[in-house]
Amino acid sequence: MFVLGVVGVQIYGATASNRFDVLPGDTRGWITATLLATTGNLVLSFGCMIGIGLAAWADSKPARGALVLAVVGGFWAMIANLIGVAVVFHHQLGVSLLLSNFVENRAVASLGVLMQGGLGVVVVLVALSFLTSRAQPAPPAELS
């Protein structure tokens, strides 16, 4: 919950500071896209993974809520990193804040961003598997 709260504040800050206003020759839209892309970084994926691990210990409503939040966080990691790929290929000087954009090769930089998005896919798949396994009723006990 705290990880998604921090990401929510980052998303709000990114969109409130620049919006996506783009005028000819204006880079504010790409700055906003870059800031949004940075919200789907490793911290989000690892935070969701920690939440999944903690939720795996308990079968309660808060644990299921944590799993749902992990799914939301994983989806955002995927979306944010797809935005990051667009930022990598836009490649405007002074705009990119993504760590992988310090690499000169755009293919390598986009691969690094896609790998971070892949962690989002892992988070979603693992959290959904825990959610669906808990949603099924337990088999009836056999009488001996």
Sequence and secondary structure as in RCSB ss.txt:
>XXXX:A:sequence
MFVLGVVGVQIYGATASNRFDVLPGDTRGWITATLLATTGNLVLSFGCMIGIGLAAWADSKPARGALVLAVVGGF
WAMIANLIGVAVVFHHQLGVSLLLSNFVENRAVASLGVLMQGGLGVVVVLVALSFLTSRAQPAPPAELS
>XXXX:A:secstr
 HHHHHHHHHHHHHHHHHTT   TT  HHHHHHHHHHHTTSHHHHHHHHHHHHHHTT  SHHHHHHHHHHHHHHH
HHHHHHHHHHHHHHH  TTT   GGGGSS HHHHHHHHHHHHHHHHHHHHHHHHHHHHHHS        
